[in-house]
């Protein structure tokens, strides 16, 4: 099928030598020269002037393979088997999660629909950077949180996940945003633990605060009973998410 005009919904990902996606490599490709950038298409919205968004998903995807032929773009294939089988396979590969879509669902731009469900198999989400603890290389740890109403709540310190290049880039990004005022509504918080705990009144003096405008993607093991991130790891910065829209997503 020849497509004179097409609008395709998809996602650019960075794959390592084993075919595993990496969010960090996508954010900082120069630091991961062996990774390959790939565009995976999973929906066809317009074809040769025809709006397909009101058609069922199966009908929209039917011509997609022919449209992509010889283009260099790849088609995201449907995973066969029961829901339990799919989840087990995705989990065994150590992937972030899987998106389930009803075959008869229409395309609803800019809105979340119950017809499309993302199942996360590892915990990660966006957090707002509200400051950092300085270190020899600029940043020793990021201080991140999320909005609850108008209040920015502290979620934890993030030290892992940095390579020299990303540490430098984040440091440079935060410098124009430095401020004397702590943006977190619930700091200082005296309690501490092996997983990072809060920030005591004494530790507050060590921190550099920033206006809460930069959003980071963070992976973590779980939320502690105190509402802190356990074993948090920096994955990259997000430019597609407004800081004010960041909420706590998982329990």
Steps between C-alpha positions, in 0.01 A plus 500: 500500500635841407434773755523851365414636843484328838498592867642221713498469877806332645803535721874546459703266719868423548593130483815344638691215333256249651192684374405641841367858518682761709340827607841643598651423161205673332555811710878505457591310182857634490571312823372174352657477152419128459126554541280528193214748467186337359150631427225249579160577349187374671210698353391665176297819550470649149560340161498690170273769640260264681454538877515153655477597868133404532560153354572195721865433584512183289377690195754779554787255531397281204679709233787605726744225399468589132531872576827438688651274233854608400472809723748390767229532766402189695154375592428422864347153480203378702602255774310173482381285790300563814552813709684292761730352234582842356574650841719204594699528176548876531603465863750225415667735253536762773301759307323799655148383419243441230208695352168319449254643248149392408493395135181701436622819672510832317788746522437775757778763474617679813289295740541186709255230408404188695525316166879536520669384819872514580614232743830594664709204608764713664440817696596822330341836443574869453609713796569871536853604593490747788870512584817301538780420739825638352791264443846489348351459151227762547216279621524230764124435522181644355209591727173411329130517574148515361205735525210440734264784424720809500756352739822338380555188713848358554545146364868434556865539404627351176872418467512198267473494123737780407788485255739798484328645193148487646619635835653799323192560284262492795728728700508755216121477461443580868743791540268775366225375732684532832304665779542555875159358585433129540206416269393188692203552732597215735870565564686488730402147596715354774440129451776313322561144385745290301298585189547875527215613726430868523717809525572623851519865597878470517519336156284777353804731528695273263243507221473722195135576421358554153172626364287190431494514121709202388350151481699176525408138432585288805499122549463361853430179688211614717351776714600476866247533780613861540418575138860499377654332197708190570806442281419779256690525170515792257398405144491835322332839472150542359416791273149379416355529851416823683622507860156603630346186347724260694307299758574185698395221264566177688441379854 
